Amino acid sequence: MLALRLTRAAHPAVHLRRLLVATAAAGTGFLLLSALGYAMVHPTHSTAALLRLSWCAIPLAATVYLAIAVARTDPGTKPRPGLSALGLGPARLMAIAALNTALACTLGSLLALLVFLHLRGDLTGMPFDGAAKDFLAANRSLPVPAALTLLAVLPVLASTAVAVTLRPRDLPGPAGRARVYGRFGAYDTKAGRETFGAYGRFGARLFTSPSRPTTPSRPTSPPTAGHAAETAQAAAAHTPSGEGTPQAPASETPLPAPADVPELIAVTKSPTGLPWGIAVLAAGLAVESYAGATEATPETTLPGGLAVGPVGVLAGWALTALGLILAAPGLTHLCGRLLQTARPGALRLLAGRVLMAEATRIGRPLGVVCAVASAAFAALTLYDDGGALAFGPLTTLGGAVVAGCTLATLLTAAVEARQSRAGTTQALLRLGAPATVLRSAAALRSGALLALFVPLTLLVAGLAALPLAR
């Protein structure tokens, strides 16, 4: 009931993102039911039916990835002060997010079932003059348990993935100090072990806090009037802050220069997946070339007539896509670093620092989009070259689900990045930064990413299409 109330009271943008998840779930559920219908129509072609069902894993993974991104940006599941006192701790909020995801996916699956039954003619008669009866098994009774089992796969996977992603994590301990357990299960962060009886020894726990070093006293002369005046003037000019650090009064505190504004953004270290991504990408291209040159390699046909080629080429495509996904965060970090080279101004510094800080959050969905775009471009290149390709309705639906989910995930990740740096944006506005500078920095980041990833996607797509274009 609480999850339903939070869902109803959410922002319209949150409802729109959940509606996108439900739409993607409807498309994926219809593909699963279509694979079931094909297996019913062709009971002797078990290999082809299993192949069709296995290719549904791609839109299934894309939908789950979109559901995770939407759950991460849901403001109703963010920990806020006072919620723990009401019983809404991190674990309860994680459960609410998983329940919201399950509701959206279940709604999409039910919609897919209604459309499937309508096209079969079980509700109002068969539409389109029975053109879709080949993969809907219109002349056979639908096994309800099998259909419900297939439709339950997506809600279970999506809610489980959201729960694992948003699970509460313990706060990390002090850096460089390992937690050790003492007597009777008590734990401490001390590096050394205590000897027997050390705890009860007199005075053992009285002086555990580190003492500050003391300077030797020296004889001083009695303070004079001039010395007292200088001391009073120094105390009025400087106010102690923290551990004795002098701080100027508020009226004399200088505002940060434009070049110091990007220091407000916490820049993490460079992602470590760039070398691995390049290696996997090169391995995928090598596998594609070898499989395309070998005539004895067995061939396979994707459902819907999307492509015909050796199995090794498809494996090479998978490795190429994985390489792009692994290398994208590192390339995004590198793009932000290149923006700050050659005497940058405040605009380029701000854009570059944001790219470096958001490299992992933005780079991974961007790599998925590049992988999907390279595969689509390679397929279209083969189709324009006169290959025997016939894009059927199921292939079009599957491509639309995968492309739509990847684009929606990228936009949702951008929204999440904007929410994470909302405090930095407000600080820049309070310091006097005009709004046009922030918009120009966002446009500069987008242009830099497009300038780097569009040629890379076209190059990878062209190399991936070469083995099948022979």
C-alpha positions as CSV (number, residue, x, y, z in Angstrom):
1,M,0.0,0.0,0.0
2,L,2.9,2.4,0.8
3,A,4.5,1.6,-2.6
4,L,1.2,2.4,-4.3
5,R,0.9,5.7,-2.5
6,L,4.5,6.7,-3.3
7,T,3.9,5.7,-7.0
8,R,0.7,7.8,-7.2
9,A,2.3,10.9,-5.6
10,A,5.4,10.9,-7.8
11,H,6.4,13.6,-10.3
12,P,5.1,13.3,-13.9
13,A,8.6,12.8,-15.1
14,V,8.9,9.8,-12.8
15,H,5.6,8.4,-14.1
16,L,6.9,8.8,-17.7
17,R,10.1,6.8,-16.9
18,R,8.0,4.1,-15.4
19,L,5.7,4.1,-18.4
20,L,8.8,3.6,-20.6
21,V,9.7,0.5,-18.5
22,A,6.1,-0.8,-18.9
23,T,6.2,-0.3,-22.6
24,A,9.6,-2.1,-23.0
25,A,8.2,-4.9,-20.8
26,A,5.2,-5.2,-23.1
27,G,7.4,-5.5,-26.2
28,T,9.7,-8.1,-24.6
29,G,6.7,-10.1,-23.3
30,F,5.2,-10.1,-26.8
31,L,8.5,-11.5,-28.2
32,L,8.5,-14.2,-25.6
33,L,4.9,-15.2,-26.4
34,S,5.7,-15.2,-30.1
35,A,8.6,-17.6,-29.5
36,L,6.1,-19.8,-27.7
37,G,3.7,-19.6,-30.6
38,Y,6.4,-20.5,-33.1
39,A,7.2,-23.6,-31.0
40,M,3.6,-24.6,-30.9
41,V,3.2,-24.2,-34.7
42,H,6.5,-26.1,-35.5
43,P,6.8,-28.8,-32.8
44,T,9.4,-30.7,-34.8
45,H,11.8,-27.7,-35.2
46,S,13.0,-27.6,-31.6
47,T,16.4,-26.1,-32.5
48,A,14.8,-23.1,-34.4
49,A,12.3,-22.6,-31.6
50,L,15.1,-22.6,-29.0
51,L,17.1,-20.2,-31.1
52,R,14.2,-17.8,-31.3
53,L,13.7,-18.0,-27.5
54,S,17.4,-17.4,-26.9
55,W,17.4,-14.3,-29.0
56,C,14.8,-12.8,-26.8
57,A,17.5,-12.5,-24.1
58,I,18.8,-9.3,-25.8
59,P,15.6,-7.3,-25.4
60,L,15.2,-8.9,-22.0
61,A,18.6,-7.6,-20.9
62,A,17.9,-4.2,-22.3
63,T,14.6,-3.9,-20.5
64,V,16.2,-5.0,-17.2
65,Y,19.0,-2.4,-17.7
66,L,16.4,0.3,-18.3
67,A,14.5,-0.7,-15.1
68,I,17.7,-0.5,-13.0
69,A,18.4,3.0,-14.4
70,V,14.9,4.2,-13.7
71,A,14.9,2.8,-10.2
72,R,18.2,4.6,-9.5
73,T,16.7,8.0,-10.4
74,D,13.5,7.5,-8.6
75,P,13.4,10.3,-5.9
76,G,10.9,8.3,-3.8
77,T,13.5,5.7,-3.0
78,K,16.3,8.1,-1.9
79,P,17.2,8.1,1.8
80,R,16.1,11.4,3.5
81,P,16.4,12.7,7.0
82,G,13.6,11.5,9.3
83,L,12.5,8.5,7.2
84,S,14.3,5.9,9.3
85,A,12.3,7.1,12.3
86,L,9.1,6.2,10.4
87,G,10.4,2.8,9.5
88,L,11.6,3.7,6.0
89,G,15.3,2.8,6.2
90,P,17.5,1.9,3.3
91,A,16.3,-1.7,3.3
92,R,12.6,-0.7,3.2
93,L,13.3,1.9,0.4
94,M,15.1,-0.8,-1.6
95,A,12.1,-3.1,-1.2
96,I,9.8,-0.3,-2.4
97,A,11.9,0.3,-5.5
98,A,11.9,-3.4,-6.3
99,L,8.1,-3.5,-5.8
100,N,7.6,-0.5,-8.1
101,T,9.7,-2.2,-10.8
102,A,7.8,-5.4,-10.5
103,L,4.5,-3.5,-10.8
104,A,5.6,-1.7,-14.0
105,C,7.0,-4.9,-15.6
106,T,3.8,-6.8,-14.6
107,L,1.6,-4.2,-16.2
108,G,3.7,-4.4,-19.4
109,S,3.5,-8.2,-19.4
110,L,-0.3,-8.1,-19.0
111,L,-0.6,-5.7,-21.9
112,A,1.5,-8.0,-24.0
113,L,-0.8,-10.9,-23.1
114,L,-3.9,-8.9,-24.1
115,V,-2.4,-7.9,-27.4
116,F,-1.2,-11.5,-28.1
117,L,-4.7,-12.9,-27.3
118,H,-6.3,-10.2,-29.5
119,L,-4.0,-11.1,-32.5
120,R,-4.8,-14.8,-32.0
121,G,-8.5,-14.1,-32.3
122,D,-9.3,-15.3,-28.8
123,L,-11.0,-12.1,-27.8
124,T,-12.7,-10.4,-30.8
125,G,-11.8,-12.5,-33.8
126,M,-8.5,-12.7,-35.7
127,P,-7.5,-9.3,-37.2
128,F,-5.5,-8.6,-40.3
129,D,-7.2,-11.5,-42.1
130,G,-5.0,-14.1,-40.2
131,A,-1.7,-12.7,-41.5
132,A,0.0,-13.3,-38.1
133,K,-1.2,-16.9,-37.6
134,D,2.2,-18.4,-38.4
135,F,3.9,-17.3,-35.2
136,L,0.8,-16.9,-33.0
137,A,-0.5,-20.5,-33.2
138,A,-4.0,-19.3,-33.8
139,N,-5.4,-22.8,-34.5
140,R,-4.1,-24.3,-31.3
141,S,-5.0,-23.9,-27.7
142,L,-2.6,-21.6,-25.7
143,P,-0.9,-23.4,-22.7
144,V,-1.7,-20.9,-20.0
145,P,1.0,-22.1,-17.5
146,A,3.7,-21.8,-20.1
147,A,2.6,-18.3,-21.1
148,L,2.4,-17.1,-17.5
149,T,5.8,-18.6,-16.8
150,L,7.4,-16.7,-19.7
151,L,5.7,-13.5,-18.7
152,A,6.8,-13.8,-15.1
153,V,10.5,-14.0,-16.1
154,L,10.9,-10.3,-16.7
155,P,9.3,-9.0,-13.5
156,V,11.3,-11.4,-11.4
157,L,14.6,-10.6,-13.1
158,A,14.0,-6.8,-13.1
159,S,12.9,-6.6,-9.4
160,T,15.8,-8.9,-8.3
161,A,18.3,-6.8,-10.3
162,V,16.9,-3.6,-8.7
163,A,17.1,-5.1,-5.2
164,V,20.7,-6.1,-5.7
165,T,21.7,-2.8,-7.2
166,L,20.0,-0.7,-4.5
167,R,20.9,-2.9,-1.6
168,P,22.1,-1.2,1.6
169,R,25.9,-1.2,1.9
170,D,27.8,-0.8,5.1
171,L,29.9,2.3,5.5
172,P,33.6,1.7,4.8
173,G,36.0,1.8,7.7
174,P,39.0,4.2,8.0
175,A,41.4,3.9,5.2
176,G,44.4,1.7,5.8
177,R,43.0,0.2,9.1
178,A,41.5,-3.3,9.0
179,R,38.6,-4.3,11.4
180,V,39.6,-6.9,13.9
181,Y,37.3,-8.7,16.3
182,G,38.1,-8.8,20.0
183,R,36.7,-10.6,23.0
184,F,33.1,-11.8,23.1
185,G,32.4,-10.6,19.5
186,A,33.3,-7.0,20.2
187,Y,35.2,-5.4,17.3
188,D,37.6,-2.6,17.0
189,T,39.8,-1.0,14.4
190,K,43.1,-1.5,16.1
191,A,45.9,-3.1,14.2
192,G,47.6,-4.9,17.1
193,R,46.3,-7.6,19.5
194,E,46.0,-7.1,23.2
195,T,47.7,-9.4,25.6
196,F,45.8,-11.3,28.3
197,G,44.7,-9.0,31.2
198,A,45.6,-5.8,29.3
199,Y,42.0,-4.6,29.5
200,G,41.6,-4.7,33.2
201,R,45.1,-3.4,34.0
202,F,45.0,-0.1,36.0
203,G,45.2,2.9,33.7
204,A,45.2,1.0,30.5
205,R,42.2,2.9,29.0
206,L,42.8,6.3,30.5
207,F,45.3,7.7,27.9
208,T,44.1,6.1,24.6
209,S,43.6,9.4,22.8
210,P,46.7,10.7,21.0
211,S,48.3,13.5,22.8
212,R,49.6,16.6,21.0
213,P,53.3,17.3,21.1
214,T,54.3,20.0,23.5
215,T,57.0,22.6,23.0
216,P,59.5,23.3,25.7
217,S,58.6,26.4,27.6
218,R,61.1,29.2,27.7
219,P,61.3,32.2,29.9
220,T,59.3,35.1,28.7
221,S,59.4,38.8,29.7
222,P,56.3,40.4,31.1
223,P,53.9,41.6,28.4
224,T,54.1,45.3,27.6
225,A,51.3,47.6,26.4
226,G,52.5,47.5,22.8
227,H,52.6,43.7,22.8
228,A,49.1,43.5,24.2
229,A,47.8,45.8,21.5
230,E,49.4,43.7,18.7
231,T,47.9,40.5,20.2
232,A,44.4,42.1,20.3
233,Q,44.7,43.3,16.7
234,A,45.8,39.8,15.5
235,A,43.0,38.1,17.4
236,A,40.5,40.6,15.7
237,A,41.9,40.0,12.3
238,H,42.0,36.2,12.4
239,T,39.4,33.8,13.8
240,P,40.4,30.2,14.7
241,S,38.6,27.6,12.6
242,G,39.0,23.8,12.8
243,E,42.3,22.9,14.4
244,G,43.9,26.3,14.8
245,T,43.8,27.3,11.1
246,P,43.5,31.1,10.8
247,Q,40.5,32.4,8.7
248,A,39.8,35.8,7.5
249,P,36.6,37.6,8.4
250,A,33.6,37.1,6.1
251,S,33.9,40.7,4.7
252,E,37.5,40.1,3.7
253,T,37.1,36.5,2.3
254,P,37.8,36.7,-1.5
255,L,35.4,34.9,-3.9
256,P,37.0,32.1,-5.9
257,A,38.3,32.9,-9.3
258,P,36.6,31.5,-12.4
259,A,39.4,29.0,-12.8
260,D,38.9,27.7,-9.3
261,V,35.1,27.0,-9.8
262,P,35.6,23.5,-11.2
263,E,37.4,22.5,-8.0
264,L,33.9,22.2,-6.5
265,I,33.4,19.1,-8.6
266,A,35.0,15.9,-7.1
267,V,37.0,14.2,-9.8
268,T,37.5,10.5,-9.3
269,K,40.4,8.5,-10.6
270,S,40.4,7.2,-14.2
271,P,38.3,4.1,-14.9
272,T,40.5,1.0,-15.2
273,G,38.4,-0.7,-18.0
274,L,39.9,1.1,-21.0
275,P,42.8,-1.4,-21.7
276,W,40.5,-4.3,-21.2
277,G,37.9,-2.8,-23.5
278,I,40.4,-2.2,-26.2
279,A,41.8,-5.7,-25.9
280,V,38.3,-7.3,-26.1
281,L,37.3,-5.1,-29.0
282,A,40.4,-6.1,-30.9
283,A,39.8,-9.8,-30.1
284,G,36.2,-9.5,-31.4
285,L,37.3,-7.9,-34.7
286,A,39.9,-10.7,-35.1
287,V,37.3,-13.4,-34.4
288,E,35.0,-11.9,-37.0
289,S,37.7,-11.7,-39.6
290,Y,38.8,-15.3,-39.0
291,A,35.3,-16.6,-39.0
292,G,34.4,-14.7,-42.2
293,A,37.4,-16.1,-44.0
294,T,36.7,-19.7,-43.0
295,E,34.2,-21.4,-45.3
296,A,33.8,-24.5,-43.1
297,T,32.4,-22.5,-40.2
298,P,28.7,-23.5,-39.6
299,E,26.1,-20.8,-40.4
300,T,23.1,-19.7,-38.5
301,T,20.1,-17.5,-39.2
302,L,18.7,-15.0,-36.7
303,P,15.0,-15.0,-36.2
304,G,13.1,-12.8,-38.6
305,G,15.8,-13.0,-41.3
306,L,18.0,-10.3,-39.7
307,A,21.3,-11.8,-40.8
308,V,22.8,-15.0,-42.2
309,G,26.4,-15.8,-41.5
310,P,28.9,-17.9,-39.6
311,V,28.5,-18.5,-35.8
312,G,32.0,-17.1,-35.3
313,V,30.9,-13.7,-36.8
314,L,28.1,-13.5,-34.3
315,A,30.5,-14.3,-31.5
316,G,32.8,-11.6,-32.7
317,W,30.0,-9.1,-32.7
318,A,29.3,-10.0,-29.1
319,L,32.9,-9.5,-28.1
320,T,33.0,-6.2,-30.0
321,A,29.9,-5.0,-28.2
322,L,31.4,-6.0,-24.9
323,G,34.7,-4.2,-25.7
324,L,32.8,-1.0,-26.5
325,I,30.9,-1.2,-23.2
326,L,34.1,-1.8,-21.2
327,A,36.1,1.0,-22.9
328,A,33.4,3.7,-22.9
329,P,33.9,5.0,-19.3
330,G,37.7,5.3,-19.9
331,L,37.1,7.1,-23.2
332,T,34.6,9.5,-21.6
333,H,37.2,10.2,-18.9
334,L,39.9,10.8,-21.6
335,C,37.5,13.1,-23.4
336,G,37.1,15.2,-20.3
337,R,40.8,15.4,-19.9
338,L,41.4,16.5,-23.5
339,L,38.9,19.3,-23.0
340,Q,41.2,20.8,-20.3
341,T,44.4,20.8,-22.4
342,A,46.1,23.8,-24.0
343,R,45.4,26.7,-21.6
344,P,41.7,26.1,-20.9
345,G,39.3,28.7,-19.6
346,A,36.5,28.3,-17.0
347,L,34.1,26.9,-19.6
348,R,36.3,24.1,-20.8
349,L,37.5,23.4,-17.2
350,L,33.9,23.0,-16.0
351,A,32.9,20.8,-18.9
352,G,36.0,18.6,-18.6
353,R,35.7,18.2,-14.9
354,V,32.1,17.1,-15.1
355,L,32.9,14.6,-17.8
356,M,35.7,13.2,-15.6
357,A,33.5,13.0,-12.6
358,E,30.6,11.4,-14.4
359,A,32.7,9.1,-16.6
360,T,31.4,5.8,-15.2
361,R,27.8,6.9,-14.8
362,I,27.5,8.3,-18.4
363,G,30.2,6.2,-20.1
364,R,28.7,2.8,-19.6
365,P,25.2,3.6,-21.1
366,L,26.9,5.4,-23.8
367,G,29.0,2.3,-24.6
368,V,25.8,0.3,-24.8
369,V,24.3,2.8,-27.2
370,C,27.4,2.7,-29.4
371,A,27.3,-1.1,-29.4
372,V,23.7,-1.2,-30.5
373,A,24.2,1.5,-33.1
374,S,27.3,-0.3,-34.6
375,A,25.3,-3.5,-34.9
376,A,22.3,-1.7,-36.5
377,F,24.6,0.2,-38.9
378,A,26.4,-3.0,-39.9
379,A,23.0,-4.7,-40.6
380,L,21.8,-1.8,-42.6
381,T,25.1,-1.8,-44.6
382,L,24.6,-5.4,-45.5
383,Y,21.0,-4.7,-46.5
384,D,22.0,-1.9,-48.8
385,D,24.6,-4.0,-50.4
386,G,21.9,-6.3,-51.8
387,G,22.0,-9.1,-49.1
388,A,19.1,-11.4,-48.8
389,L,17.7,-9.7,-45.7
390,A,14.0,-9.5,-44.9
391,F,13.1,-7.5,-41.8
392,G,10.0,-9.1,-40.4
393,P,7.6,-7.6,-37.8
394,L,9.2,-9.5,-34.9
395,T,12.7,-8.4,-35.9
396,T,11.5,-4.8,-36.2
397,L,9.9,-5.0,-32.8
398,G,13.0,-6.5,-31.2
399,G,15.2,-3.9,-32.7
400,A,12.9,-1.1,-31.6
401,V,12.8,-2.5,-28.0
402,V,16.6,-2.7,-27.8
403,A,17.2,0.7,-29.4
404,G,14.6,2.4,-27.4
405,C,15.8,0.9,-24.1
406,T,19.4,1.9,-24.7
407,L,18.5,5.5,-25.6
408,A,16.1,5.8,-22.7
409,T,18.8,4.3,-20.3
410,L,21.3,6.9,-21.6
411,L,18.9,9.8,-21.0
412,T,18.0,8.4,-17.6
413,A,21.7,8.2,-16.7
414,A,22.0,11.9,-17.7
415,V,19.2,12.7,-15.4
416,E,20.9,10.8,-12.6
417,A,24.1,12.7,-13.2
418,R,22.2,16.0,-13.1
419,Q,20.7,15.1,-9.8
420,S,24.0,14.1,-8.3
421,R,25.6,17.4,-9.1
422,A,22.6,19.6,-8.2
423,G,24.5,20.9,-5.1
424,T,27.5,21.9,-7.2
425,T,25.1,23.7,-9.7
426,Q,23.5,25.6,-6.9
427,A,26.9,26.6,-5.4
428,L,28.0,27.9,-8.8
429,L,24.8,29.9,-9.2
430,R,25.3,31.4,-5.7
431,L,28.9,32.4,-6.6
432,G,27.5,34.4,-9.5
433,A,28.0,32.0,-12.4
434,P,25.4,32.8,-15.2
435,A,23.0,30.2,-16.3
436,T,24.3,30.5,-19.9
437,V,27.7,29.3,-18.8
438,L,26.2,26.1,-17.4
439,R,24.2,25.5,-20.6
440,S,27.2,26.2,-22.7
441,A,29.2,23.7,-20.7
442,A,26.5,21.1,-21.2
443,A,26.5,21.7,-24.9
444,L,30.3,21.5,-25.0
445,R,30.2,18.1,-23.2
446,S,27.6,16.8,-25.6
447,G,29.6,18.0,-28.6
448,A,32.8,16.5,-27.3
449,L,31.2,13.1,-26.7
450,L,29.6,13.1,-30.2
451,A,32.9,14.0,-31.8
452,L,34.6,11.1,-30.1
453,F,32.0,8.3,-30.2
454,V,30.3,8.8,-33.5
455,P,33.4,8.2,-35.7
456,L,34.4,5.3,-33.3
457,T,30.9,3.7,-33.8
458,L,31.1,4.1,-37.6
459,L,34.6,2.6,-37.7
460,V,33.6,-0.4,-35.5
461,A,30.4,-0.9,-37.5
462,G,32.3,-0.9,-40.8
463,L,34.9,-3.3,-39.6
464,A,32.2,-5.6,-38.2
465,A,30.3,-5.6,-41.5
466,L,33.4,-6.6,-43.6
467,P,33.3,-10.4,-42.9
468,L,29.7,-10.7,-44.1
469,A,30.0,-8.3,-47.0
470,R,32.4,-10.7,-48.9
